[in-house]
Amino acid sequence: MKKSTKTALAVTAVVVVGLGVTAAVAGPAFYRDVIVGEPDAAPTVSVTPGATTVDVSQASGDWSIGDGSSAGYRVDEVLNGTDVTVVGSTDEVTGTVTVDGTTITAATVTVDVASIATDSANRDGYFRDDAMEAGTYPTATFTLTQPIDAAVPADGEVASVEATGDLTMHGVTQSVTVDLQAALSGDGVQVSGSIPVTFSDYGVDAPNFGFVQVEDAGSVEFLVAATPAG
């Protein structure tokens, strides 16, 4: 997978019989437009000029990833012939980043797979226990494998960079390259991106229950918030 997160990160979508019953009663289009509604937008950096308190001259060193971060997945499913977009996310995201001058030399982002949630507890249970086997593979990780040479974005601006690393989920590791957006925010930096993935490449079977079929391709989405450690 040459251009395959959340980060990020973890990921597939599944639908169980309970959703099919709802759709059968209300109709797939009604289910999509009224019950599910418009899918949440992909996470992205927010820029507020003058709102940052981080000293960019002290960027070198270790940074911690935590509060303000999120990661998850986006995938399409076909429900009785009607396309529905499913989005799952979690804020249980941790990690570290090492900066040397204007170069990011190392980074690891870890996502708690079991906490990824959608609008359906039934779907989430199947995703957690059957698809992702979170009891055996509790986390998904992204580990940077090539340094990133990029200047720290100026206050109020968004910088675009490319990162190459290993995305591991469901016990399978694939090399991926992802376009990132970065911006100063509060006392740290926000970084967002989306990684296209094919679930079967990670040993995850997209379910097909006849009345509903989940696409094998989707994306990992993430927003990482990092602050200087200590």
KOLMARKOL-778805 format. One line per 10 residues: number of its first residue (from 0); their letters; for each residue x, y, z of N, C-alpha, C. Coordinates in Angstrom, 1 decimal, m for minus. Example, Ala and Ser with C-alpha at 12.3 -4.5 7.8 and 13.67 -1.06 7.14 Angstrom:
KOLMARKOL-778805
0 = AS = 13.2 m5.7 7.8 12.3 m4.5 7.8 13.2 m3.3 7.8 ~ 12.8 m2.2 7.1 13.7 m1.1 7.1 12.9 0.0 7.9
This chain:
KOLMARKOL-778805
0 = MKKSTKTALA = 0.8 m1.2 0.0 0.0 0.0 0.0 0.9 1.2 0.0 ~ 1.0 1.9 m1.2 1.9 3.0 m1.3 1.4 4.3 m0.8 ~ 0.1 4.5 m0.7 m0.5 5.7 m0.2 m1.6 5.3 0.7 ~ m1.3 4.6 1.7 m2.4 4.0 2.4 m2.8 4.9 3.6 ~ m4.3 5.9 7.8 m3.9 6.1 9.5 m4.1 5.8 9.6 ~ m4.7 6.8 11.9 m5.0 7.7 13.0 m4.6 7.4 13.6 ~ m2.9 7.9 11.4 m2.8 8.0 12.9 m3.2 7.2 13.2 ~ m3.3 7.5 13.5 m3.6 7.6 13.7 m3.8 6.8 14.6 ~ m3.5 5.1 12.8 m4.3 4.8 13.5 m5.2 3.9 13.3 ~ m6.6 3.3 13.6 m7.3 2.1 13.7 m8.4 2.1 12.7
10 = VTAVVVVGLG = m8.8 0.5 12.2 m9.9 1.1 11.4 m10.6 0.1 10.5 ~ m11.9 0.1 10.5 m12.8 m0.5 9.5 m14.2 m0.1 10.0 ~ m15.2 m0.4 9.2 m16.6 m0.2 9.7 m17.4 m1.4 9.5 ~ m18.3 m1.7 10.4 m19.1 m2.9 10.3 m20.5 m2.6 10.6 ~ m21.4 m3.4 10.2 m22.9 m3.3 10.5 m23.4 m4.6 10.9 ~ m24.2 m4.6 11.9 m24.8 m5.9 12.4 m26.3 m5.9 12.0 ~ m26.9 m7.0 12.4 m28.3 m7.3 12.0 m29.3 m6.2 12.5 ~ m29.0 m5.7 13.7 m29.9 m4.7 14.3 m30.0 m3.5 13.4 ~ m29.0 m3.1 12.7 m29.0 m1.9 11.8 m29.9 m2.3 10.6 ~ m29.8 m3.6 10.1 m30.6 m4.0 9.0 m32.1 m3.9 9.3
20 = VTAAVAGPAF = m32.5 m4.3 10.5 m33.9 m4.2 10.9 m34.4 m2.8 10.9 ~ m33.6 m1.8 11.4 m33.9 m0.4 11.4 m34.1 0.0 10.0 ~ m33.2 m0.3 9.1 m33.3 0.1 7.7 m34.5 m0.5 7.0 ~ m34.8 m1.7 7.4 m35.9 m2.4 6.7 m37.2 m1.7 7.1 ~ m37.3 m1.3 8.3 m38.6 m0.6 8.8 m38.7 0.8 8.3 ~ m37.6 1.6 8.4 m37.6 3.0 8.0 m37.3 3.2 6.6 ~ m36.6 2.3 5.9 m36.1 2.5 4.6 m34.7 3.0 4.6 ~ m33.8 2.5 3.7 m32.4 2.8 3.7 m32.1 4.3 3.5 ~ m32.9 5.0 2.6 m32.6 6.4 2.4 m33.0 7.2 3.7 ~ m34.1 6.8 4.3 m34.5 7.5 5.6 m33.4 7.2 6.6
30 = YRDVIVGEPD = m33.0 6.0 6.7 m31.9 5.7 7.7 m30.7 6.6 7.4 ~ m30.3 6.7 6.2 m29.1 7.5 5.9 m29.3 9.0 6.2 ~ m30.4 9.5 5.7 m30.6 11.0 5.8 m31.1 11.5 7.1 ~ m31.9 10.7 7.8 m32.6 11.1 9.0 m31.9 10.5 10.3 ~ m31.8 9.2 10.3 m31.3 8.5 11.5 m29.8 8.7 11.6 ~ m29.0 8.5 10.5 m27.6 8.7 10.6 m27.2 10.1 10.3 ~ m27.8 10.8 9.3 m27.5 12.2 9.0 m26.2 12.3 8.3 ~ m25.8 13.6 8.1 m24.6 13.9 7.4 m23.4 13.4 8.3 ~ m22.4 12.7 7.7 m21.3 12.3 8.4 m20.4 13.5 8.9 ~ m19.8 13.3 10.1 m18.9 14.4 10.6 m17.8 14.6 9.6
40 = AAPTVSVTPG = m17.4 15.9 9.5 m16.3 16.3 8.7 m15.0 15.7 9.2 ~ m14.0 15.5 8.3 m12.7 15.0 8.7 m12.1 16.0 9.7 ~ m11.4 15.5 10.7 m10.7 16.5 11.6 m9.6 17.3 10.9 ~ m9.5 18.5 11.3 m8.5 19.4 10.6 m7.9 20.4 11.6 ~ m6.8 20.9 11.3 m6.2 21.9 12.2 m7.0 23.2 12.2 ~ m7.0 23.8 13.4 m7.7 25.1 13.5 m6.6 26.2 13.7 ~ m6.8 27.3 13.0 m5.8 28.4 13.1 m6.4 29.6 13.6 ~ m5.9 30.1 14.7 m6.3 31.4 15.3 m5.1 32.3 15.5 ~ m4.8 33.2 14.6 m3.7 34.1 14.8 m3.6 34.8 16.1 ~ m2.4 34.7 16.8 m2.2 35.4 18.0 m2.6 34.5 19.2
50 = ATTVDVSQAS = m3.2 33.3 19.0 m3.7 32.5 20.1 m2.6 31.6 20.7 ~ m1.5 31.4 20.0 m0.5 30.5 20.4 0.4 31.0 21.5 ~ 0.8 30.2 22.4 1.7 30.6 23.5 3.0 29.8 23.4 ~ 3.1 28.9 22.4 4.3 28.1 22.3 5.5 28.9 21.8 ~ 6.7 28.7 22.4 7.9 29.3 22.0 8.6 28.5 20.9 ~ 8.4 28.9 19.7 9.0 28.0 18.6 10.5 28.0 18.6 ~ 11.2 28.9 19.3 12.6 28.8 19.4 13.1 27.7 20.3 ~ 12.1 27.1 21.0 12.4 26.0 21.9 11.8 24.7 21.4 ~ 11.7 24.6 20.1 11.0 23.5 19.5 11.8 22.2 19.6 ~ 13.2 22.3 19.6 14.0 21.0 19.7 13.7 20.3 21.0
60 = GDWSIGDGSS = 13.7 19.0 20.9 13.4 18.2 22.1 12.3 17.2 21.9 ~ 11.8 16.7 23.0 10.6 15.8 23.0 9.3 16.5 23.2 ~ 8.3 16.0 22.4 7.0 16.6 22.5 6.0 15.4 22.9 ~ 5.0 15.7 23.6 4.0 14.7 24.0 2.7 14.9 23.3 ~ 2.1 13.8 22.8 0.8 13.8 22.1 m0.3 13.3 23.1 ~ m1.4 14.1 23.2 m2.4 13.7 24.1 m3.7 14.6 24.0 ~ m4.0 15.3 25.0 m5.3 16.1 25.0 m5.5 16.9 23.7 ~ m6.7 16.8 23.2 m7.0 17.5 21.9 m6.8 16.7 20.7 ~ m6.3 15.5 20.9 m6.1 14.6 19.7 m7.3 13.7 19.5 ~ m7.4 13.2 18.3 m8.5 12.3 17.9 m8.1 11.5 16.7
70 = AGYRVDEVLN = m8.6 10.3 16.6 m8.3 9.4 15.4 m9.5 8.5 15.2 ~ m9.6 8.0 14.0 m10.7 7.0 13.7 m10.7 6.7 12.2 ~ m11.9 6.3 11.7 m12.0 5.8 10.4 m13.2 6.4 9.7 ~ m13.2 6.3 8.4 m14.3 6.7 7.5 m14.4 5.6 6.4 ~ m15.6 5.1 6.3 m15.8 4.1 5.3 m17.3 4.1 4.7 ~ m17.4 3.7 3.5 m18.8 3.7 2.9 m19.3 2.3 3.0 ~ m20.6 2.2 3.2 m21.4 0.9 3.2 m22.6 1.1 2.3 ~ m23.0 0.0 1.7 m24.1 0.0 0.8 m25.2 m0.8 1.5 ~ m26.3 m0.1 1.9 m27.4 m0.6 2.7 m28.6 m0.7 1.8 ~ m29.0 m2.0 1.4 m30.1 m2.2 0.5 m30.1 m1.2 m0.7
80 = GTDVTVVGST = m28.8 m1.1 m1.3 m28.7 m0.2 m2.5 m28.5 1.2 m2.2 ~ m28.5 1.6 m0.9 m28.3 3.0 m0.6 m26.9 3.2 0.0 ~ m26.1 4.2 m0.5 m24.8 4.5 0.1 m24.9 5.2 1.4 ~ m24.2 4.8 2.4 m24.1 5.4 3.7 m22.7 5.5 4.1 ~ m22.3 6.7 4.6 m20.9 6.9 5.1 m20.9 6.8 6.6 ~ m20.0 5.9 7.1 m19.9 5.7 8.5 m18.5 6.3 9.0 ~ m18.6 7.0 10.1 m17.4 7.6 10.7 m17.3 7.2 12.2 ~ m16.1 6.6 12.6 m15.9 6.3 13.9 m14.7 7.1 14.4 ~ m14.7 7.4 15.7 m13.5 8.2 16.2 m13.4 8.0 17.7 ~ m12.2 8.3 18.2 m11.9 8.3 19.6 m10.9 9.4 20.0
90 = DEVTGTVTVD = m10.9 9.8 21.2 m9.9 10.8 21.7 m8.8 10.1 22.5 ~ m8.8 8.8 22.5 m7.8 8.0 23.3 m6.6 7.8 22.4 ~ m5.9 8.9 22.3 m4.7 9.0 21.4 m3.5 9.5 22.2 ~ m2.4 8.8 22.1 m1.2 9.2 22.8 0.0 9.0 21.9 ~ 1.2 9.5 22.3 2.4 9.4 21.5 3.5 10.4 21.9 ~ 4.6 10.3 21.1 5.7 11.2 21.3 6.3 11.6 20.0 ~ 6.8 12.8 20.0 7.5 13.4 18.8 8.9 13.9 19.3 ~ 9.9 13.7 18.5 11.2 14.2 18.8 11.6 15.2 17.7 ~ 12.0 16.4 18.1 12.3 17.5 17.1 13.8 17.9 17.3 ~ 14.5 18.0 16.2 15.9 18.5 16.2 16.0 19.7 15.3
100 = GTTITAATVT = 15.9 20.9 15.8 15.9 22.1 15.0 14.6 22.2 14.2 ~ 14.7 22.1 12.9 13.5 22.1 12.0 13.2 20.7 11.5 ~ 13.8 19.7 12.1 13.6 18.3 11.6 12.9 17.5 12.6 ~ 11.8 16.8 12.2 11.2 15.8 13.1 11.9 14.5 12.9 ~ 12.6 14.0 13.9 13.5 12.8 13.7 12.8 11.5 14.1 ~ 11.8 11.6 14.9 11.0 10.4 15.4 9.6 10.8 15.8 ~ 8.7 9.9 15.6 7.3 10.1 16.1 6.6 8.8 16.1 ~ 5.8 8.6 17.2 5.0 7.4 17.4 3.6 7.9 17.9 ~ 2.6 7.4 17.2 1.2 7.8 17.6 0.5 6.5 17.9 ~ m0.2 6.4 19.0 m0.9 5.1 19.4 m2.4 5.4 19.7
110 = VDVASIATDS = m3.2 4.6 19.1 m4.7 4.8 19.2 m5.3 3.6 19.9 ~ m6.2 3.8 20.9 m6.9 2.7 21.6 m8.1 2.3 20.7 ~ m7.9 1.1 20.1 m8.9 0.6 19.1 m10.3 0.4 19.7 ~ m10.3 m0.1 20.9 m11.6 m0.5 21.5 m12.5 0.7 21.8 ~ m11.9 1.9 21.9 m12.7 3.1 22.3 m13.2 3.8 21.1 ~ m12.9 3.3 19.8 m13.4 4.0 18.6 m14.9 3.7 18.6 ~ m15.7 4.8 18.4 m17.2 4.7 18.5 m17.8 5.4 17.3 ~ m19.0 4.9 16.9 m19.8 5.5 15.8 m21.2 5.8 16.5 ~ m22.2 5.9 15.7 m23.6 6.2 16.2 m24.3 4.9 16.6 ~ m23.6 3.7 16.5 m24.3 2.5 16.8 m23.5 1.6 17.7
120 = ANRDGYFRDD = m24.0 1.3 18.9 m23.3 0.4 19.8 m23.1 m1.0 19.2 ~ m24.1 m1.5 18.4 m24.0 m2.8 17.8 m22.9 m2.8 16.8 ~ m22.8 m1.8 16.0 m21.7 m1.7 15.0 m20.4 m1.7 15.7 ~ m20.3 m0.9 16.8 m19.0 m0.7 17.5 m18.6 m2.1 18.2 ~ m19.6 m2.8 18.7 m19.2 m4.1 19.2 m18.6 m5.1 18.2 ~ m19.2 m5.1 17.0 m18.7 m6.0 16.0 m17.3 m5.5 15.5 ~ m17.2 m4.2 15.4 m15.9 m3.6 15.0 m14.8 m4.0 16.0 ~ m15.1 m3.8 17.3 m14.2 m4.0 18.4 m13.8 m5.5 18.5 ~ m14.8 m6.4 18.6 m14.6 m7.8 19.0 m14.4 m8.7 17.8 ~ m15.0 m8.5 16.7 m14.9 m9.4 15.5 m14.0 m8.9 14.4
130 = AMEAGTYPTA = m14.2 m7.7 14.0 m13.3 m7.2 12.9 m11.9 m6.9 13.3 ~ m11.7 m6.1 14.4 m10.4 m5.6 14.8 m9.8 m6.5 15.9 ~ m10.6 m7.4 16.5 m10.1 m8.3 17.5 m9.3 m7.5 18.6 ~ m9.9 m6.5 19.1 m9.2 m5.6 20.0 m8.7 m6.3 21.3 ~ m9.3 m7.4 21.7 m8.7 m8.1 22.8 m7.3 m8.6 22.5 ~ m7.1 m8.9 21.3 m5.7 m9.4 20.9 m4.8 m8.3 20.4 ~ m5.5 m7.4 19.7 m4.7 m6.2 19.1 m5.3 m4.9 19.6 ~ m5.0 m4.5 20.8 m5.7 m3.4 21.5 m5.4 m2.0 20.9 ~ m4.3 m1.9 20.2 m3.9 m0.6 19.7 m3.6 m0.6 18.2 ~ m3.7 0.6 17.6 m3.1 0.8 16.3 m2.1 1.9 16.4
140 = TFTLTQPIDA = m1.0 1.8 15.6 0.1 2.7 15.8 0.6 3.2 14.4 ~ 1.1 4.4 14.4 1.9 5.0 13.3 3.2 5.4 13.8 ~ 4.3 4.9 13.2 5.6 5.1 13.6 6.4 5.8 12.4 ~ 6.9 6.9 12.6 7.7 7.6 11.5 8.9 6.8 11.2 ~ 9.2 6.6 9.9 10.4 5.9 9.5 11.4 6.7 8.7 ~ 11.0 7.9 8.3 11.9 8.8 7.6 11.7 10.2 8.2 ~ 12.9 10.9 8.5 12.8 12.2 9.1 12.0 13.2 8.2 ~ 11.4 14.2 8.9 10.6 15.2 8.1 11.4 16.5 8.3 ~ 11.8 17.1 7.2 12.5 18.4 7.3 11.4 19.5 6.9 ~ 11.1 20.2 7.9 10.1 21.3 7.7 10.2 22.3 8.8
150 = AVPADGEVAS = 10.1 23.6 8.4 10.2 24.7 9.3 8.9 24.7 10.1 ~ 9.0 25.2 11.4 7.8 25.4 12.2 6.9 26.4 11.6 ~ 5.6 26.1 11.4 4.7 27.1 10.8 4.6 28.4 11.6 ~ 4.5 29.5 10.9 4.4 30.8 11.5 3.0 30.9 12.2 ~ 2.9 31.8 13.2 1.6 32.0 13.9 0.5 32.3 12.9 ~ m0.6 31.6 12.9 m1.7 31.9 12.1 m1.6 31.2 10.7 ~ m0.6 30.5 10.4 m0.4 29.9 9.1 m0.4 28.3 9.2 ~ m0.7 27.7 8.1 m0.8 26.2 8.0 0.3 25.8 7.1 ~ 1.1 24.8 7.6 2.2 24.3 6.8 1.8 22.9 6.3 ~ 2.2 22.6 5.1 2.0 21.2 4.5 3.3 20.4 4.4
160 = VEATGDLTMH = 3.2 19.2 4.9 4.4 18.4 4.9 4.0 16.9 4.5 ~ 4.9 16.1 4.2 4.6 14.7 3.9 5.4 13.8 4.8 ~ 4.7 12.8 5.3 5.3 11.9 6.3 5.2 10.4 5.8 ~ 6.3 9.7 6.0 6.4 8.3 5.6 6.6 7.5 6.9 ~ 5.8 6.4 7.1 6.0 5.6 8.3 5.3 4.3 8.2 ~ 5.3 3.6 9.3 4.6 2.3 9.4 3.3 2.4 10.1 ~ 2.2 2.0 9.4 0.9 1.9 10.1 0.7 0.5 10.5 ~ 0.4 0.3 11.8 0.2 m1.1 12.3 m1.2 m1.2 12.9 ~ m2.0 m2.1 12.4 m3.3 m2.4 13.0 m3.7 m3.8 12.7 ~ m4.4 m4.4 13.7 m4.8 m5.8 13.6 m3.6 m6.7 13.4
170 = GVTQSVTVDL = m2.5 m6.3 14.0 m1.3 m7.1 14.0 m0.5 m7.0 12.7 ~ m0.9 m6.2 11.7 m0.3 m6.1 10.4 0.3 m4.7 10.2 ~ 1.5 m4.7 9.7 2.2 m3.4 9.5 2.4 m3.2 8.0 ~ 2.0 m2.0 7.5 2.2 m1.5 6.1 2.9 m0.2 6.1 ~ 3.8 0.0 5.1 4.4 1.3 5.0 3.4 2.3 4.3 ~ 3.3 3.5 4.8 2.3 4.5 4.2 3.0 5.8 4.1 ~ 2.5 6.6 3.2 2.9 8.0 3.1 1.7 8.9 3.1 ~ 1.7 9.9 3.9 0.5 10.7 4.2 0.9 12.2 4.1 ~ 0.0 13.0 3.5 0.1 14.4 3.5 m0.5 15.0 4.8 ~ 0.3 15.9 5.4 m0.1 16.4 6.7 m0.3 17.9 6.6
180 = QAALSGDGVQ = m1.2 18.5 7.5 m1.3 19.9 7.7 m0.9 20.2 9.1 ~ m0.1 21.2 9.3 0.3 21.5 10.7 0.2 23.0 11.0 ~ m0.2 23.3 12.2 m0.4 24.7 12.6 m0.1 24.8 14.1 ~ 0.4 26.0 14.5 0.5 26.3 16.0 m0.9 26.5 16.6 ~ m1.0 26.0 17.8 m2.3 26.1 18.5 m2.1 26.1 20.0 ~ m2.5 27.1 20.6 m2.4 27.2 22.1 m0.9 27.0 22.5 ~ m0.7 26.0 23.4 0.7 25.8 23.8 1.4 24.7 23.1 ~ 1.0 24.4 21.9 1.6 23.4 21.1 1.3 23.5 19.6 ~ 1.3 22.3 19.0 1.1 22.2 17.5 0.0 21.2 17.2 ~ m0.8 21.5 16.3 m1.8 20.5 15.8 m1.4 20.0 14.4
190 = VSGSIPVTFS = m1.6 18.7 14.2 m1.3 18.1 12.9 m2.5 17.2 12.5 ~ m2.9 17.3 11.2 m4.1 16.5 10.8 m3.7 15.9 9.5 ~ m4.4 14.8 9.2 m4.2 14.0 7.9 m5.2 12.9 7.8 ~ m5.1 12.3 6.6 m6.0 11.2 6.3 m5.2 10.1 5.5 ~ m5.3 8.9 5.9 m4.5 7.8 5.2 m5.5 6.9 4.5 ~ m5.5 6.8 3.2 m6.3 5.8 2.5 m5.8 4.4 2.9 ~ m6.8 3.5 3.2 m6.4 2.1 3.6 m7.3 1.1 2.9 ~ m6.8 m0.1 2.6 m7.6 m1.2 2.1 m7.6 m2.2 3.3 ~ m8.7 m2.5 3.9 m8.8 m3.2 5.1 m8.3 m4.6 5.0 ~ m8.5 m5.3 3.8 m8.0 m6.6 3.6 m6.4 m6.7 3.7
200 = DYGVDAPNFG = m5.8 m5.6 3.4 m4.3 m5.5 3.5 m3.9 m5.7 5.0 ~ m4.8 m5.4 5.9 m4.5 m5.6 7.3 m5.1 m6.8 7.9 ~ m5.6 m7.7 7.1 m6.2 m8.9 7.6 m7.6 m8.7 8.1 ~ m8.2 m7.6 7.8 m9.6 m7.3 8.3 m10.6 m7.5 7.1 ~ m11.5 m8.4 7.3 m12.6 m8.7 6.3 m13.7 m7.7 6.5 ~ m14.0 m7.0 5.4 m15.2 m6.1 5.4 m16.4 m7.0 5.4 ~ m17.4 m6.8 6.3 m18.5 m7.7 6.4 m19.5 m7.5 5.3 ~ m20.2 m8.6 4.9 m21.2 m8.5 3.9 m22.4 m9.4 4.4 ~ m23.5 m8.7 4.8 m24.6 m9.5 5.4 m25.7 m9.6 4.4 ~ m25.5 m9.3 3.1 m26.5 m9.4 2.1 m27.2 m8.1 1.9
210 = FVQVEDAGSV = m27.9 m7.7 3.0 m28.7 m6.4 2.9 m27.7 m5.2 3.1 ~ m26.5 m5.5 3.6 m25.5 m4.4 3.8 m24.2 m4.9 3.5 ~ m23.4 m4.1 2.8 m22.0 m4.5 2.4 m21.1 m3.3 2.7 ~ m20.1 m3.6 3.4 m19.1 m2.5 3.8 m18.0 m2.6 2.8 ~ m17.6 m1.4 2.3 m16.5 m1.3 1.3 m15.2 m1.8 1.9 ~ m14.3 m2.4 1.1 m13.0 m2.8 1.6 m12.0 m1.7 1.7 ~ m12.3 m0.5 1.1 m11.4 0.6 1.1 m12.1 1.7 1.9 ~ m11.3 2.4 2.7 m11.7 3.5 3.5 m10.5 4.4 3.9 ~ m10.6 5.1 5.0 m9.5 6.0 5.4 m9.4 6.1 6.9 ~ m8.1 6.3 7.3 m7.8 6.6 8.7 m7.7 8.1 8.8
220 = EFLVAATPAG = m8.4 8.7 9.7 m8.3 10.1 9.9 m7.8 10.5 11.3 ~ m7.1 11.6 11.4 m6.5 11.9 12.7 m6.3 13.4 12.8 ~ m6.3 13.9 14.1 m5.9 15.2 14.5 m5.0 15.0 15.7 ~ m3.7 15.3 15.6 m2.8 15.1 16.7 m2.4 16.4 17.3 ~ m2.5 16.5 18.6 m2.1 17.7 19.3 m0.9 17.4 20.2 ~ 0.2 18.1 19.9 1.5 17.9 20.6 2.0 19.1 21.3 ~ 2.5 18.9 22.5 3.0 20.0 23.3 4.4 19.6 23.8 ~ 5.3 20.6 24.0 6.7 20.2 24.5 6.6 19.5 25.8 ~ 7.3 18.3 25.9 7.3 17.5 27.1 8.0 18.3 28.3 ~ 7.4 18.2 29.4 8.0 18.9 30.6 7.7 20.4 30.6
